[in-house]
Structure formats: structure tokens, C-alpha cells
Amino acid sequence: MGFKMDTRSILEGLVKFELKSRAAMGLYADTAGKKLEAEAKKSATWINRTGMARKTIKGGKQWEGDKCHVYVCGNEEHSPYLELCNDKKYAILKPTVDKLSPEILRGLNNLLR
């Protein structure tokens, strides 16, 4: 006995699943990046002179092939100095990532279940 199986519908279903999961991951990653941005802006410990260091902190997501990167960055010329100098007294980007990473990863794990 034999049977015939049309794999076309299975492959179409897998493609749709991949597109939906990529869209969901992109939306989640963008939300996570914006959450990092908001937390970094809120928690920055330096005294604002012009307000630009805080205002130009940006978070979001970026696709690189099949990889989705969530980021938060400072966009002022002196942002690296705030992050790395003075014994990292004014660092906010890495501490924010360290603080929120477990929560973001838990959410991603729930999304992929």
C-alpha cells in the first residue's frame, strides 16, 4: 500500500509561520529597544547641560540577515566619555542593558513558545 502526500501546502504553511514569527520577533525587539531607551533616559545620573546627551539616546532593533539586534545607544560626540570615563560613574547604556536583559529574554522566550 502506498499513499500520496502533497507537500506544497506544508511548505506554504512553514513559510507563513516563518513570516509571522519574524514579524512578531521584530515587533517585540523594537518594543524592547524602546524600553531600553526609556529606562536609559530616565535613569541617567549626569547633570544636563544642554539636554542633548539624554535626548539623543535611542533604542530599537536592526535586522542583519536572519539576526535581529536590539540596541540602545548614545548619539552625541561625548556619549562614549559619559559611558567609559570617570570610572564609569556616568555610564547608563550598559547598566540599562544589564538591568533589563533578563526581562527582555524572558519575554522573548514566552514569545517563541
All heavy atoms as an XYZ file, in Angstrom:
889
protein
N       0.839     -1.183      0.000
C       0.000      0.000      0.000
C       0.875      1.235      0.000
O       1.895      1.271      0.661
C      -0.860      0.040      1.256
C      -2.103     -0.784      1.161
S      -3.246     -0.393      2.465
C      -4.429      0.496      1.543
N       0.436      2.220     -0.681
C       1.153      3.482     -0.725
C       0.186      4.631     -0.521
O      -1.024      4.454     -0.497
N       0.725      5.774     -0.351
C      -0.123      6.954     -0.238
C       0.582      8.140     -0.882
O       1.794      8.162     -1.026
C      -0.493      7.254      1.219
C       0.666      7.686      2.064
C       0.962      9.038      2.207
C       1.475      6.762      2.721
C       2.026      9.440      2.981
C       2.534      7.165      3.491
C       2.814      8.519      3.632
N      -0.216      9.111     -1.270
C       0.315     10.331     -1.868
C       0.177     11.461     -0.866
O      -0.810     11.543     -0.135
C      -0.445     10.680     -3.139
C      -0.169      9.770     -4.284
C      -0.857     10.270     -5.522
C      -0.523      9.360     -6.698
N      -1.134      9.862     -7.928
N       1.174     12.297     -0.870
C       1.143     13.427      0.060
C       1.549     14.684     -0.703
O       2.556     14.697     -1.394
C       2.126     13.169      1.202
C       2.072     14.163      2.286
S       2.973     13.499      3.692
C       3.864     14.932      4.160
N       0.749     15.717     -0.581
C       1.050     16.989     -1.227
C       1.829     17.850     -0.236
O       1.266     18.395      0.717
C      -0.240     17.689     -1.645
C       0.024     18.994     -2.378
O       1.178     19.234     -2.786
O      -0.928     19.771     -2.532
N       3.117     17.962     -0.440
C       3.963     18.722      0.492
C       3.910     20.225      0.234
O       4.409     21.004      1.036
C       5.426     18.247      0.410
O       5.898     18.410     -0.926
C       5.556     16.800      0.845
N       3.302     20.617     -0.857
C       3.223     22.043     -1.185
C       2.517     22.819     -0.072
O       2.975     23.867      0.353
C       2.523     22.253     -2.518
C       2.485     23.703     -2.956
C       1.848     23.928     -4.317
N       0.537     23.303     -4.398
C       0.169     22.430     -5.350
N       1.022     22.099     -6.297
N      -1.026     21.909     -5.359
N       1.402     22.303      0.423
C       0.663     23.007      1.474
C       1.462     23.044      2.783
O       1.402     24.025      3.526
C      -0.705     22.367      1.703
O      -0.566     21.035      2.152
N       2.229     22.006      3.042
C       3.082     22.001      4.240
C       4.153     23.072      4.110
O       4.395     23.851      5.041
C       3.717     20.611      4.451
C       2.633     19.583      4.785
C       4.762     20.656      5.564
C       3.129     18.155      4.801
N       4.794     23.150      2.957
C       5.833     24.160      2.742
C       5.262     25.569      2.798
O       5.874     26.473      3.367
C       6.544     23.918      1.412
C       7.404     22.661      1.345
C       7.938     22.460     -0.066
C       8.548     22.733      2.334
N       4.087     25.767      2.227
C       3.445     27.086      2.287
C       3.144     27.468      3.736
O       3.315     28.622      4.132
C       2.168     27.099      1.446
C       2.420     27.100     -0.042
C       1.140     26.934     -0.853
O       0.045     26.802     -0.268
O       1.258     26.922     -2.096
N       2.685     26.500      4.508
C       2.408     26.737      5.923
C       3.665     27.112      6.687
O       3.647     28.005      7.544
N       4.779     26.442      6.381
C       6.042     26.762      7.047
C       6.535     28.162      6.677
O       7.048     28.887      7.535
C       7.105     25.718      6.698
C       6.923     24.344      7.329
C       7.930     23.351      6.754
C       7.051     24.428      8.840
N       6.368     28.547      5.440
C       6.767     29.894      5.012
C       5.925     30.941      5.738
O       6.447     31.940      6.231
C       6.650     30.039      3.477
C       6.765     31.486      3.047
C       7.702     29.195      2.780
N       4.609     30.721      5.825
C       3.730     31.652      6.539
C       4.121     31.745      8.008
O       4.141     32.827      8.587
C       2.272     31.223      6.416
C       1.669     31.494      5.065
C       0.223     31.048      5.025
C      -0.350     31.207      3.631
N      -1.743     30.722      3.555
N       4.432     30.594      8.608
C       4.845     30.580     10.017
C       6.128     31.385     10.200
O       6.252     32.163     11.141
C       5.049     29.139     10.497
C       5.579     29.061     11.891
C       4.749     29.298     12.975
C       6.918     28.770     12.127
C       5.237     29.247     14.273
C       7.412     28.711     13.413
C       6.576     28.945     14.494
N       7.084     31.207      9.283
C       8.349     31.949      9.386
C       8.104     33.448      9.267
O       8.667     34.235     10.029
C       9.332     31.491      8.314
C      10.664     32.223      8.398
C      11.648     31.813      7.324
O      11.322     30.967      6.486
O      12.747     32.371      7.339
N       7.267     33.852      8.340
C       6.977     35.278      8.167
C       6.291     35.861      9.402
O       6.634     36.949      9.854
C       6.121     35.498      6.921
C       6.808     35.258      5.583
C       5.805     35.370      4.438
C       7.971     36.225      5.377
N       5.327     35.121      9.941
C       4.625     35.598     11.139
C       5.554     35.664     12.339
O       5.514     36.620     13.111
C       3.429     34.698     11.453
C       2.258     34.895     10.534
C       1.108     33.992     10.928
C      -0.076     34.183     10.013
N      -1.215     33.336     10.387
N       6.400     34.660     12.513
C       7.302     34.662     13.662
C       8.360     35.755     13.518
O       8.740     36.399     14.492
C       7.942     33.292     13.882
O       8.663     32.880     12.755
N       8.814     36.004     12.289
C       9.784     37.092     12.063
C       9.135     38.444     12.367
O       9.750     39.312     12.987
C      10.302     37.037     10.631
C      11.373     38.063     10.340
C      11.899     37.916      8.923
N      12.750     39.009      8.552
C      14.067     38.973      8.528
N      14.697     37.864      8.857
N      14.760     40.031      8.172
N       7.893     38.624     11.943
C       7.181     39.872     12.219
C       6.972     40.059     13.725
O       7.178     41.153     14.257
C       5.846     39.894     11.486
N       6.578     38.986     14.403
C       6.364     39.065     15.853
C       7.675     39.373     16.571
O       7.702     40.197     17.495
C       5.770     37.756     16.367
N       8.764     38.732     16.149
C      10.050     38.980     16.777
C      10.508     40.415     16.529
O      11.031     41.078     17.423
C      11.111     38.005     16.276
C      12.434     38.177     17.007
S      13.662     36.957     16.577
C      12.902     35.489     17.189
N      10.296     40.913     15.315
C      10.668     42.288     15.002
C       9.899     43.284     15.846
O      10.479     44.252     16.358
N       8.614     43.072     16.001
C       7.790     43.953     16.826
C       8.233     43.904     18.285
O       8.370     44.944     18.941
C       6.319     43.556     16.700
C       5.321     44.423     17.445
C       5.357     45.854     16.925
C       3.921     43.852     17.289
N       8.482     42.693     18.779
C       8.939     42.552     20.163
C      10.305     43.220     20.357
O      10.531     43.925     21.339
C       9.018     41.073     20.567
C       9.475     40.906     21.990
C       8.599     41.100     23.047
C      10.803     40.604     22.279
C       9.029     40.990     24.355
C      11.239     40.490     23.581
C      10.345     40.681     24.620
O      10.778     40.590     25.909
N      11.215     43.017     19.411
C      12.553     43.595     19.510
C      12.500     45.118     19.491
O      13.222     45.789     20.241
C      13.439     43.077     18.377
N      11.647     45.689     18.652
C      11.518     47.135     18.608
C      10.970     47.673     19.925
O      11.453     48.679     20.452
C      10.622     47.556     17.446
C      10.731     49.029     17.140
O      11.875     49.527     17.008
O       9.695     49.702     17.031
N       9.988     46.979     20.490
C       9.421     47.360     21.786
C      10.486     47.272     22.882
O      10.585     48.156     23.734
C       8.218     46.463     22.134
O       7.243     46.588     21.102
C       7.606     46.837     23.464
N      11.291     46.217     22.844
C      12.362     46.052     23.831
C      13.391     47.177     23.703
O      13.857     47.724     24.710
C      13.032     44.688     23.665
N      13.744     47.540     22.477
C      14.684     48.636     22.257
C      14.152     49.953     22.785
O      14.885     50.746     23.393
N      12.868     50.215     22.566
C      12.256     51.448     23.072
C      12.193     51.439     24.598
O      12.308     52.483     25.243
C      10.855     51.643     22.485
C      10.857     51.839     20.986
C      11.720     53.015     20.565
C      11.717     53.190     19.070
N      12.796     54.033     18.600
N      12.017     50.259     25.173
C      12.019     50.149     26.634
C      13.414     50.456     27.185
O      13.550     51.148     28.202
C      11.568     48.752     27.055
C      11.353     48.595     28.523
C      10.713     47.266     28.833
C      10.251     47.264     30.267
N       9.334     46.182     30.560
N      14.445     49.946     26.509
C      15.821     50.266     26.904
C      16.061     51.775     26.816
O      16.669     52.372     27.714
C      16.823     49.528     26.012
C      16.949     48.028     26.197
C      17.731     47.407     25.051
C      17.607     47.706     27.532
N      15.591     52.382     25.740
C      15.750     53.827     25.551
C      15.092     54.608     26.690
O      15.708     55.505     27.286
C      15.137     54.238     24.217
C      15.159     55.721     23.946
C      14.463     56.093     22.655
O      14.485     55.306     21.686
O      13.899     57.205     22.612
N      13.858     54.282     26.998
C      13.124     54.990     28.049
C      13.804     54.843     29.404
O      13.937     55.818     30.154
C      11.684     54.480     28.112
N      14.252     53.635     29.712
C      14.917     53.392     31.001
C      16.234     54.152     31.082
O      16.559     54.733     32.119
C      15.151     51.894     31.200
C      15.867     51.534     32.491
C      15.061     51.838     33.748
O      13.820     51.914     33.682
O      15.674     52.007     34.812
N      17.008     54.154     29.998
C      18.292     54.861     29.995
C      18.078     56.363     30.179
O      18.790     57.014     30.951
C      19.058     54.585     28.705
N      17.103     56.913     29.497
C      16.821     58.347     29.635
C      16.376     58.682     31.048
O      16.774     59.695     31.609
C      15.750     58.775     28.630
C      16.249     58.852     27.215
C      15.142     59.269     26.260
C      15.680     59.448     24.854
N      14.622     59.881     23.913
N      15.545     57.822     31.618
C      15.027     58.056     32.965
C      16.115     57.937     34.027
O      16.151     58.704     34.983
C      13.896     57.057     33.259
C      13.262     57.215     34.612
C      12.227     56.144     34.845
C      12.954     54.933     35.394
N      12.128     53.863     35.851
N      17.026     56.993     33.850
C      17.995     56.659     34.890
C      19.343     57.356     34.753
O      20.206     57.151     35.602
C      18.224     55.141     34.906
O      17.015     54.477     35.152
N      19.548     58.134     33.718
C      20.841     58.804     33.534
C      21.133     59.685     34.744
O      20.282     60.468     35.174
C      20.823     59.632     32.255
N      22.341     59.568     35.281
C      22.676     60.252     36.539
C      23.408     61.566     36.357
O      23.630     62.273     37.325
C      23.545     59.334     37.420
O      24.736     59.018     36.699
C      22.810     58.080     37.794
N      23.805     61.894     35.134
C      24.569     63.122     34.947
C      23.653     64.346     35.004
O      22.445     64.267     34.849
C      25.339     63.078     33.623
C      24.474     62.964     32.410
C      23.734     63.957     31.828
C      24.235     61.796     31.641
N      23.060     63.485     30.748
C      23.349     62.154     30.603
C      24.683     60.490     31.704
C      22.903     61.252     29.651
C      24.238     59.591     30.758
C      23.362     59.969     29.753
N      24.284     65.489     35.218
C      23.569     66.759     35.219
C      23.504     67.248     33.772
O      24.530     67.364     33.111
C      24.283     67.796     36.106
C      24.285     67.313     37.554
C      23.624     69.165     35.983
C      25.152     68.129     38.469
N      22.319     67.535     33.303
C      22.150     68.017     31.933
C      22.697     69.431     31.796
O      22.381     70.298     32.588
C      20.677     68.025     31.531
C      20.141     66.653     31.272
O      20.839     65.795     30.753
N      18.899     66.426     31.643
N      23.521     69.627     30.793
C      23.975     70.967     30.439
C      23.103     71.477     29.284
O      22.480     72.507     29.379
C      25.450     70.951     30.023
C      26.376     70.393     31.085
C      26.896     71.502     31.987
N      27.985     71.060     32.829
C      27.842     70.461     33.995
N      26.642     70.178     34.435
N      28.871     70.127     34.730
N      23.054     70.718     28.205
C      22.231     71.093     27.050
C      21.018     70.185     26.911
O      20.102     70.503     26.174
C      23.048     70.997     25.743
O      23.386     69.627     25.500
C      24.301     71.841     25.806
N      21.040     69.042     27.567
C      19.956     68.074     27.455
C      20.091     67.136     26.260
O      19.303     66.217     26.106
N      21.094     67.376     25.427
C      21.225     66.582     24.195
C      21.702     65.153     24.449
O      21.310     64.243     23.725
C      22.161     67.285     23.207
C      21.579     68.572     22.653
S      19.961     68.363     21.897
C      20.392     67.402     20.458
N      22.551     64.939     25.451
C      23.033     63.577     25.717
C      21.854     62.665     26.047
O      21.749     61.548     25.542
C      24.047     63.567     26.844
N      20.952     63.151     26.873
C      19.770     62.364     27.241
C      18.790     62.277     26.066
O      18.256     61.218     25.760
C      19.093     62.998     28.445
C      17.973     62.188     29.032
C      17.325     62.907     30.200
N      18.270     63.403     31.170
C      18.666     62.756     32.261
N      18.183     61.569     32.511
N      19.530     63.285     33.090
N      18.560     63.402     25.402
C      17.575     63.466     24.316
C      17.944     62.567     23.143
O      17.062     62.002     22.488
C      17.452     64.908     23.833
C      16.386     65.113     22.791
C      16.284     66.583     22.415
C      15.208     66.787     21.375
N      15.107     68.187     20.990
N      19.220     62.396     22.878
C      19.640     61.631     21.699
C      19.903     60.157     21.980
O      20.348     59.438     21.082
C      20.892     62.259     21.052
O      21.966     62.240     22.000
C      20.621     63.679     20.587
N      19.629     59.693     23.182
C      19.691     58.245     23.441
C      18.585     57.595     22.616
O      17.430     58.030     22.651
C      19.512     57.923     24.936
C      20.701     58.432     25.741
C      19.315     56.424     25.154
C      20.528     58.315     27.247
N      18.936     56.579     21.854
C      17.971     55.897     21.002
C      18.048     54.391     21.224
O      19.119     53.838     21.412
C      18.235     56.183     19.514
C      18.088     57.632     19.121
C      16.649     58.085     19.243
C      16.547     59.559     18.918
N      15.458     60.216     19.565
N      16.914     53.759     21.180
C      16.835     52.308     21.272
C      15.926     51.783     20.193
O      15.011     52.480     19.737
N      16.180     50.583     19.779
C      15.351     49.985     18.743
C      15.864     48.619     18.346
O      16.530     47.940     19.121
N      15.580     48.255     17.114
C      16.029     46.968     16.589
C      16.584     47.159     15.193
O      16.272     48.125     14.517
C      14.896     45.949     16.569
C      13.732     46.312     15.656
C      13.575     45.330     14.540
C      12.325     45.459     13.741
N      11.937     46.729     13.229
N      17.444     46.221     14.803
C      18.023     46.249     13.464
C      18.208     44.811     13.001
O      18.789     43.996     13.713
C      19.364     46.978     13.475
C      20.010     47.086     12.121
C      21.283     47.914     12.172
O      21.700     48.402     13.202
N      21.905     48.057     11.024
N      17.693     44.515     11.807
C      17.874     43.192     11.227
C      19.193     43.142     10.483
O      19.547     44.076      9.774
C      16.745     42.868     10.250
C      15.462     42.516     10.922
C      14.407     43.341     11.138
C      15.097     41.251     11.475
N      13.401     42.670     11.788
C      13.799     41.387     11.998
C      15.742     40.019     11.570
C      13.138     40.332     12.610
C      15.068     38.968     12.176
C      13.790     39.130     12.691
N      19.907     42.058     10.665
C      21.136     41.776      9.920
C      21.013     40.343      9.433
O      21.332     39.401     10.157
C      22.348     41.953     10.835
C      23.678     41.909     10.119
C      24.819     42.189     11.071
O      24.841     43.262     11.684
O      25.676     41.293     11.203
N      20.505     40.177      8.229
C      20.212     38.840      7.732
C      19.077     38.238      8.540
O      18.015     38.833      8.683
N      19.321     37.077      9.106
C      18.318     36.410      9.937
C      18.410     36.804     11.405
O      17.618     36.340     12.213
C      18.475     34.882      9.826
C      18.016     34.363      8.474
O      17.259     35.081      7.793
O      18.412     33.249      8.103
N      19.376     37.633     11.749
C      19.575     38.036     13.145
C      18.919     39.386     13.401
O      19.025     40.305     12.599
C      21.064     38.139     13.467
C      21.786     36.822     13.386
C      23.244     37.002     13.698
C      23.983     35.676     13.554
N      25.412     35.847     13.794
N      18.273     39.475     14.527
C      17.639     40.726     14.935
C      18.385     41.246     16.158
O      18.455     40.568     17.180
C      16.168     40.496     15.269
S      15.286     42.019     15.624
N      18.940     42.435     16.036
C      19.706     43.039     17.126
C      18.853     44.099     17.815
O      18.281     44.964     17.166
C      20.983     43.699     16.596
C      21.904     42.758     15.909
N      22.814     41.987     16.593
C      22.052     42.438     14.604
C      23.487     41.248     15.736
N      23.039     41.496     14.511
N      18.791     44.016     19.130
C      18.137     45.039     19.940
C      19.254     45.930     20.456
O      20.289     45.437     20.906
C      17.362     44.402     21.121
C      16.774     45.466     22.018
C      16.283     43.470     20.604
N      19.060     47.243     20.397
C      20.146     48.140     20.798
C      19.634     49.344     21.567
O      18.460     49.703     21.513
C      20.917     48.626     19.563
C      20.117     49.533     18.661
C      20.056     50.905     18.894
C      19.407     49.025     17.582
C      19.310     51.739     18.081
C      18.665     49.852     16.770
C      18.619     51.213     17.025
O      17.873     52.026     16.225
N      20.551     49.940     22.291
C      20.377     51.262     22.883
C      21.716     51.955     22.720
O      22.768     51.342     22.922
C      19.917     51.204     24.362
C      20.944     50.536     25.254
C      19.566     52.587     24.874
N      21.702     53.208     22.272
C      22.962     53.907     22.014
C      22.832     55.380     22.331
O      21.746     55.949     22.316
C      23.405     53.705     20.570
S      22.236     54.328     19.348
N      23.974     55.986     22.642
C      24.072     57.424     22.825
C      24.568     58.021     21.519
O      25.460     57.463     20.887
N      24.002     59.127     21.111
C      24.309     59.675     19.797
C      24.944     61.057     19.823
O      24.844     61.804     18.863
C      23.037     59.700     18.947
C      22.594     58.318     18.576
O      23.290     57.603     17.886
N      21.441     57.904     19.072
N      25.582     61.380     20.911
C      26.327     62.627     20.993
C      27.813     62.308     20.906
O      28.241     61.201     21.242
C      26.048     63.344     22.318
C      24.737     64.085     22.356
C      24.733     65.288     21.434
O      25.438     66.273     21.712
O      24.007     65.230     20.426
N      28.590     63.279     20.474
C      30.037     63.077     20.358
C      30.651     62.681     21.692
O      31.597     61.888     21.754
C      30.689     64.358     19.834
C      32.146     64.204     19.489
C      32.721     65.459     18.852
O      32.036     66.044     17.997
O      33.836     65.828     19.231
N      30.116     63.200     22.780
C      30.679     62.902     24.103
C      30.019     61.695     24.792
O      30.352     61.379     25.920
C      30.611     64.135     25.008
C      29.212     64.643     25.227
N      28.577     65.470     24.333
C      28.337     64.430     26.228
C      27.376     65.757     24.786
N      27.202     65.132     25.926
N      29.114     60.998     24.111
C      28.470     59.822     24.709
C      29.464     58.746     25.148
O      29.315     58.187     26.241
C      27.439     59.223     23.740
O      26.377     60.115     23.542
N      30.507     58.442     24.351
C      31.475     57.444     24.822
C      32.178     57.860     26.113
O      32.490     57.010     26.946
C      32.481     57.341     23.671
C      31.736     57.799     22.466
C      30.784     58.840     22.966
N      32.387     59.155     26.292
C      33.052     59.625     27.510
C      32.145     59.449     28.729
O      32.599     59.077     29.802
C      33.485     61.084     27.359
C      34.480     61.262     26.247
C      34.081     61.712     24.995
C      35.822     60.924     26.425
C      34.986     61.842     23.958
C      36.737     61.057     25.392
C      36.314     61.509     24.164
O      37.209     61.634     23.141
N      30.863     59.734     28.545
C      29.924     59.508     29.641
C      29.896     58.028     30.027
O      29.814     57.679     31.198
C      28.509     59.947     29.240
C      28.274     61.446     29.113
C      26.918     61.709     28.472
C      28.367     62.124     30.469
N      29.993     57.176     29.038
C      29.873     55.736     29.269
C      31.159     55.117     29.814
O      31.094     54.178     30.608
C      29.472     55.064     27.947
C      28.827     53.729     28.076
C      27.478     53.730     28.764
O      26.809     54.756     28.902
O      27.093     52.636     29.207
N      32.308     55.633     29.424
C      33.572     54.938     29.714
C      34.528     55.664     30.656
O      35.395     55.034     31.247
C      34.300     54.639     28.397
C      33.523     53.771     27.408
C      34.238     53.694     26.076
C      33.290     52.385     27.984
N      34.406     56.972     30.793
C      35.364     57.723     31.614
C      34.849     57.915     33.041
O      33.733     57.522     33.363
C      35.653     59.079     30.970
S      36.503     58.916     29.386
N      35.671     58.527     33.863
C      35.316     58.820     35.263
C      34.892     57.561     36.017
O      33.901     57.566     36.739
C      34.217     59.887     35.340
C      34.656     61.207     34.784
O      35.714     61.720     35.154
N      33.877     61.762     33.874
N      35.671     56.502     35.812
C      35.369     55.207     36.440
C      33.934     54.753     36.153
O      33.281     54.146     36.991
C      35.607     55.259     37.952
C      37.057     55.475     38.299
O      37.926     54.963     37.561
O      37.344     56.173     39.303
N      33.437     55.108     34.970
C      32.090     54.741     34.501
C      30.985     55.264     35.420
O      29.880     54.715     35.482
C      31.977     53.237     34.301
C      32.959     52.721     33.268
C      32.813     51.253     33.035
C      33.878     50.804     32.027
N      33.796     49.402     31.738
N      31.293     56.358     36.121
C      30.348     56.970     37.057
C      29.059     57.406     36.360
O      27.984     57.371     36.942
C      31.022     58.170     37.728
C      30.167     58.930     38.689
C      30.963     60.085     39.291
C      30.094     60.967     40.153
N      30.835     62.123     40.652
N      29.163     57.843     35.099
C      28.000     58.339     34.368
C      27.479     57.346     33.323
O      26.607     57.694     32.535
C      28.342     59.668     33.687
C      28.783     60.709     34.688
C      30.105     61.122     34.749
C      27.882     61.250     35.594
C      30.518     62.063     35.678
C      28.286     62.183     36.527
C      29.604     62.590     36.565
O      30.006     63.510     37.495
N      27.996     56.135     33.347
C      27.555     55.112     32.396
C      26.069     54.823     32.606
O      25.611     54.691     33.741
C      28.377     53.846     32.566
N      25.345     54.726     31.513
C      23.931     54.392     31.609
C      23.512     53.325     30.606
O      22.588     52.549     30.856
C      23.042     55.656     31.480
C      21.603     55.355     31.899
C      23.077     56.213     30.065
C      21.456     54.825     33.291
N      24.187     53.234     29.478
C      23.758     52.299     28.435
C      23.957     50.849     28.857
O      23.009     50.056     28.839
C      24.484     52.602     27.120
C      24.283     54.022     26.582
C      25.108     54.240     25.330
C      22.822     54.317     26.341
N      25.179     50.484     29.235
C      25.439     49.098     29.641
C      24.674     48.732     30.913
O      24.080     47.654     30.978
C      26.926     48.827     29.806
C      27.181     47.364     30.214
C      28.546     46.914     29.916
C      28.855     45.490     30.275
N      27.951     44.744     31.082
N      24.648     49.600     31.926
C      23.842     49.246     33.104
C      22.359     49.030     32.774
O      21.715     48.160     33.364
C      24.027     50.449     34.032
C      25.370     50.994     33.667
C      25.464     50.799     32.178
N      21.843     49.789     31.826
C      20.447     49.600     31.425
C      20.260     48.253     30.736
O      19.300     47.530     31.025
C      19.995     50.747     30.494
O      20.107     51.984     31.207
C      18.568     50.551     30.036
N      21.178     47.910     29.847
C      21.112     46.602     29.176
C      21.223     45.487     30.213
O      20.454     44.515     30.176
C      22.215     46.481     28.104
C      22.319     45.052     27.587
C      21.944     47.441     26.952
N      22.161     45.613     31.143
C      22.322     44.593     32.184
C      21.062     44.454     33.032
O      20.665     43.347     33.396
C      23.512     44.935     33.088
C      24.846     44.819     32.375
O      24.902     44.209     31.283
O      25.843     45.356     32.910
N      20.423     45.573     33.332
C      19.227     45.561     34.177
C      18.032     44.914     33.465
O      17.298     44.125     34.067
C      18.876     46.996     34.586
C      17.620     47.115     35.405
C      17.329     48.569     35.735
C      16.023     48.710     36.501
N      15.716     50.120     36.776
N      17.818     45.254     32.197
C      16.601     44.814     31.509
C      16.755     43.540     30.677
O      15.758     42.964     30.247
C      16.075     45.944     30.613
C      15.590     47.194     31.349
C      15.068     48.221     30.364
C      14.523     46.857     32.371
N      17.988     43.090     30.442
C      18.203     41.889     29.626
C      17.441     40.663     30.123
O      16.808     39.975     29.317
C      19.686     41.562     29.508
O      20.317     42.472     28.669
N      17.479     40.351     31.417
C      16.734     39.157     31.860
C      15.239     39.250     31.537
O      14.639     38.287     31.064
C      16.974     39.121     33.371
C      18.250     39.863     33.569
C      18.249     40.941     32.522
N      14.642     40.413     31.756
C      13.223     40.604     31.468
C      12.943     40.478     29.966
O      11.977     39.835     29.553
C      12.804     41.990     31.960
C      11.385     42.354     31.667
C      11.070     43.786     32.078
O      11.719     44.336     32.976
O      10.147     44.351     31.466
N      13.800     41.080     29.148
C      13.626     41.018     27.695
C      13.767     39.585     27.198
O      12.981     39.116     26.379
C      14.632     41.959     27.003
C      14.254     43.418     27.289
C      14.690     41.695     25.504
C      15.296     44.437     26.873
N      14.743     38.865     27.712
C      14.951     37.477     27.285
C      13.805     36.572     27.733
O      13.409     35.663     27.008
C      16.295     36.962     27.787
C      17.516     37.611     27.123
C      18.796     37.155     27.798
C      17.542     37.327     25.628
N      13.256     36.824     28.932
C      12.082     36.048     29.383
C      10.908     36.285     28.444
O      10.195     35.361     28.061
C      11.691     36.432     30.814
C      12.403     35.670     31.888
C      11.758     35.849     33.256
N      11.569     37.243     33.644
C      12.491     38.007     34.226
N      13.681     37.508     34.500
N      12.228     39.262     34.545
N      10.699     37.541     28.070
C       9.619     37.860     27.149
C       9.810     37.201     25.796
O       8.864     36.710     25.190
N      11.040     37.192     25.304
C      11.331     36.538     24.031
C      11.085     35.041     24.132
O      10.508     34.439     23.218
C      12.780     36.803     23.622
C      13.228     36.194     22.298
C      12.393     36.727     21.143
C      14.693     36.463     22.060
N      11.479     34.458     25.237
C      11.235     33.025     25.455
C       9.731     32.736     25.431
O       9.298     31.746     24.818
C      11.854     32.590     26.792
C      11.786     31.087     26.992
O      11.916     30.332     26.055
N      11.576     30.679     28.223
N       8.936     33.589     26.051
C       7.471     33.404     26.046
C       6.911     33.570     24.647
O       5.966     32.869     24.263
C       6.806     34.378     26.990
C       7.089     34.063     28.448
O       7.404     32.935     28.794
N       7.003     35.070     29.291
N       7.475     34.494     23.875
C       7.018     34.722     22.503
C       7.260     33.507     21.621
O       6.441     33.161     20.787
C       7.743     35.940     21.928
C       7.422     36.324     20.488
C       6.010     36.906     20.416
C       8.440     37.317     19.969
N       8.376     32.832     21.839
C       8.768     31.717     20.977
C       8.154     30.384     21.387
O       8.337     29.388     20.709
C      10.293     31.596     20.943
C      11.007     32.808     20.345
C      12.519     32.645     20.444
C      10.585     33.030     18.901
N       7.424     30.363     22.460
C       6.796     29.107     22.904
C       5.623     28.765     22.055
O       4.894     29.431     21.518
C       6.349     29.194     24.359
C       7.492     29.098     25.294
C       6.972     29.086     26.685
N       8.116     29.135     27.584
C       8.022     28.931     28.867
N       6.868     28.658     29.410
N       9.063     28.988     29.619
